[in-house]
Structures are given as C-alpha cells and as structure tokens.
C-alpha cells in the first residue's frame, strides 16, 4: 500500500488534510503524481509546479512544501505539504 498525506496550512495552522491510498502496481513517481492530482482535486486546487527545491526535498525526505510560487493562481493558504507515510 502506498499512502500520501496532503495538508494545507495558513499561519502555521492546519486548514485541511487528506490521505490518498494507492495499491496499484506502478512506479513511485506515478503514484506520487496521481496522488497529488487527487489531493488537488479534493482541495479544489490547480496542480502545483515542481520546482528544483521541491524535487530535492522530496527525494531526500519523502516530503515537500509547495508555496505560492509553485501555483499560477492566487492561493488562500501559506503552503501545501505532501508527505509519503507508507510505501510498499
């Protein structure tokens, strides 16, 4: 089972969170991208742009934060954080 936790924060307070589960046989990258799409759909957000800093953080820690510079539209929160909480 693969599970990705998505959380939105504003002023260091949790606004909302969700966990996306995926049991398909697929690559880690595909599972992350699919889960991020599901998280954005659930939170009614556009998909963020992966900056180099996001890729580095995610590779090192299985966790990254998307700030306003990762979104094209204005966001009503400070950042979106995703974190892998379980891998096969």
C-alpha beads as a LAMMPS data file, in Angstrom:
LAMMPS data file: protein, C-alpha beads

88 atoms
87 bonds

1 atom types
1 bond types

-500.0 500.0 xlo xhi
-500.0 500.0 ylo yhi
-500.0 500.0 zlo zhi

Masses

1 110.0

Atoms # bond

1 1 1 0.000 0.000 0.000
2 1 1 1.172 3.484 -0.877
3 1 1 -0.220 6.429 1.096
4 1 1 0.435 10.141 0.544
5 1 1 -0.644 12.726 3.111
6 1 1 -1.623 16.172 1.841
7 1 1 -2.046 19.143 4.195
8 1 1 -2.826 22.844 3.730
9 1 1 -1.518 25.369 6.256
10 1 1 -2.189 29.042 6.934
11 1 1 -0.435 30.946 9.740
12 1 1 1.060 27.637 10.944
13 1 1 -2.414 26.193 11.468
14 1 1 -3.721 23.135 9.677
15 1 1 -6.651 24.093 7.438
16 1 1 -7.357 20.676 5.970
17 1 1 -5.719 17.367 5.293
18 1 1 -6.337 14.153 3.397
19 1 1 -4.649 10.817 2.827
20 1 1 -4.639 9.244 -0.613
21 1 1 -4.151 5.473 -0.809
22 1 1 -2.937 3.616 -3.885
23 1 1 -2.468 -0.141 -4.155
24 1 1 -1.774 -0.282 -7.911
25 1 1 1.405 -1.792 -9.273
26 1 1 3.155 1.287 -10.641
27 1 1 6.320 3.318 -10.181
28 1 1 6.765 5.554 -7.142
29 1 1 6.763 8.657 -9.355
30 1 1 3.459 7.725 -10.994
31 1 1 1.892 7.005 -7.612
32 1 1 3.046 10.378 -6.243
33 1 1 1.771 12.295 -9.271
34 1 1 -1.573 10.510 -9.246
35 1 1 -1.980 11.076 -5.505
36 1 1 -1.059 14.760 -5.868
37 1 1 -3.714 15.090 -8.572
38 1 1 -6.279 13.509 -6.223
39 1 1 -5.239 15.813 -3.366
40 1 1 -5.582 18.897 -5.570
41 1 1 -8.979 17.718 -6.785
42 1 1 -10.167 17.185 -3.212
43 1 1 -8.898 20.622 -2.111
44 1 1 -10.154 22.275 -5.345
45 1 1 -6.654 23.446 -6.321
46 1 1 -4.684 23.556 -9.509
47 1 1 -1.703 21.223 -9.595
48 1 1 1.466 22.920 -8.343
49 1 1 4.633 23.260 -10.377
50 1 1 7.526 21.110 -9.144
51 1 1 10.480 23.430 -8.621
52 1 1 14.027 22.092 -8.203
53 1 1 13.812 22.674 -4.453
54 1 1 10.633 20.553 -4.280
55 1 1 12.276 17.699 -6.157
56 1 1 15.365 17.776 -3.904
57 1 1 13.295 17.874 -0.696
58 1 1 11.058 15.061 -1.873
59 1 1 13.973 12.851 -2.907
60 1 1 15.733 13.373 0.439
61 1 1 12.843 13.324 2.875
62 1 1 9.783 11.932 1.007
63 1 1 8.175 15.270 1.890
64 1 1 7.932 18.727 0.298
65 1 1 6.056 22.003 0.583
66 1 1 4.533 23.939 -2.303
67 1 1 4.451 27.681 -1.608
68 1 1 2.700 30.407 -3.619
69 1 1 5.499 30.455 -6.229
70 1 1 4.532 26.879 -7.210
71 1 1 0.988 27.938 -8.126
72 1 1 -0.097 30.060 -11.075
73 1 1 -3.323 31.228 -9.417
74 1 1 -3.566 33.035 -6.086
75 1 1 -3.852 30.708 -3.104
76 1 1 -5.707 31.349 0.141
77 1 1 -3.204 29.462 2.299
78 1 1 0.538 29.634 3.007
79 1 1 1.631 26.256 1.670
80 1 1 0.563 22.772 0.630
81 1 1 2.652 19.981 2.124
82 1 1 2.771 16.415 0.838
83 1 1 4.442 13.505 2.588
84 1 1 4.699 9.789 1.917
85 1 1 3.535 8.000 5.045
86 1 1 3.618 4.432 3.721
87 1 1 5.288 2.682 0.814
88 1 1 5.042 -0.909 -0.365

Bonds

1 1 1 2
2 1 2 3
3 1 3 4
4 1 4 5
5 1 5 6
6 1 6 7
7 1 7 8
8 1 8 9
9 1 9 10
10 1 10 11
11 1 11 12
12 1 12 13
13 1 13 14
14 1 14 15
15 1 15 16
16 1 16 17
17 1 17 18
18 1 18 19
19 1 19 20
20 1 20 21
21 1 21 22
22 1 22 23
23 1 23 24
24 1 24 25
25 1 25 26
26 1 26 27
27 1 27 28
28 1 28 29
29 1 29 30
30 1 30 31
31 1 31 32
32 1 32 33
33 1 33 34
34 1 34 35
35 1 35 36
36 1 36 37
37 1 37 38
38 1 38 39
39 1 39 40
40 1 40 41
41 1 41 42
42 1 42 43
43 1 43 44
44 1 44 45
45 1 45 46
46 1 46 47
47 1 47 48
48 1 48 49
49 1 49 50
50 1 50 51
51 1 51 52
52 1 52 53
53 1 53 54
54 1 54 55
55 1 55 56
56 1 56 57
57 1 57 58
58 1 58 59
59 1 59 60
60 1 60 61
61 1 61 62
62 1 62 63
63 1 63 64
64 1 64 65
65 1 65 66
66 1 66 67
67 1 67 68
68 1 68 69
69 1 69 70
70 1 70 71
71 1 71 72
72 1 72 73
73 1 73 74
74 1 74 75
75 1 75 76
76 1 76 77
77 1 77 78
78 1 78 79
79 1 79 80
80 1 80 81
81 1 81 82
82 1 82 83
83 1 83 84
84 1 84 85
85 1 85 86
86 1 86 87
87 1 87 88
